[in-house]
């Protein structure tokens, strides 16, 4: 689910840098999902699309390809005014992110030891 190959290459396998980027993702992703849920609940589709778009490169950076793909589906659905399935896409994205966060936290602990 999480493939840190890109992050390792980008940071030249520097544990300090890797910890910083992982920590940043772990800080930003939950907040972004909270905002996306608010956007969904209020029907603010454009802001939902923007938030999904902003999280997409971060998911890519962490090697969470399944999340990146789901976020792209949300973006595309909003662009095409197809709102019916967005709730399920958002829930799937959130589940993927939460599962990835567990894996990233474990990796963070390994880097600290």
Secondary structure, 3 states (H helix, E strand, C coil): CCCCHHHHHHCCCCHHHHHHHHHHHHHHHHHHHHHHHHHHHHCCHHHHHHHHHHHHHHHHHCCCHHHHHHHHHHHHHHHCCCCCCHHHHHHHHHHHHHHHHHHHHHHHHHHHC
